[in-house]
């Protein structure tokens, strides 16, 4: 079974990505949704999409989440060094 750092397998990530894409397609401007879409993309190895979604999360609201904001910043920093 193909698993990621989060322990999710590729099928679970594909399903999560479909739901995230659908939420964003509905023109949701919510930093938390963008954060989750970015983290899913990152787990799938889609670094360009991960950077875009995580950057947009901060663009929508720089303080979108006291819990996930630092995680998003750390992920963006790691993506910048790739």
C-alpha angles and dihedrals in degrees: 000000000000110000135175135214089277091055092244118134123229093260092054091048091049090052092046090049091053091053092046092049090050092051091050092044088061086066094252110174098195121133092213092057090047090048093053092045089052094049092048091050090048092052088051091052094248094135096169092057091042091055092046096049095044092047090049090051089061092041091056093047123350088204097042093141134004088205102043100028094080090045090051091048091050091049091049091049091051091048091051091056092053 
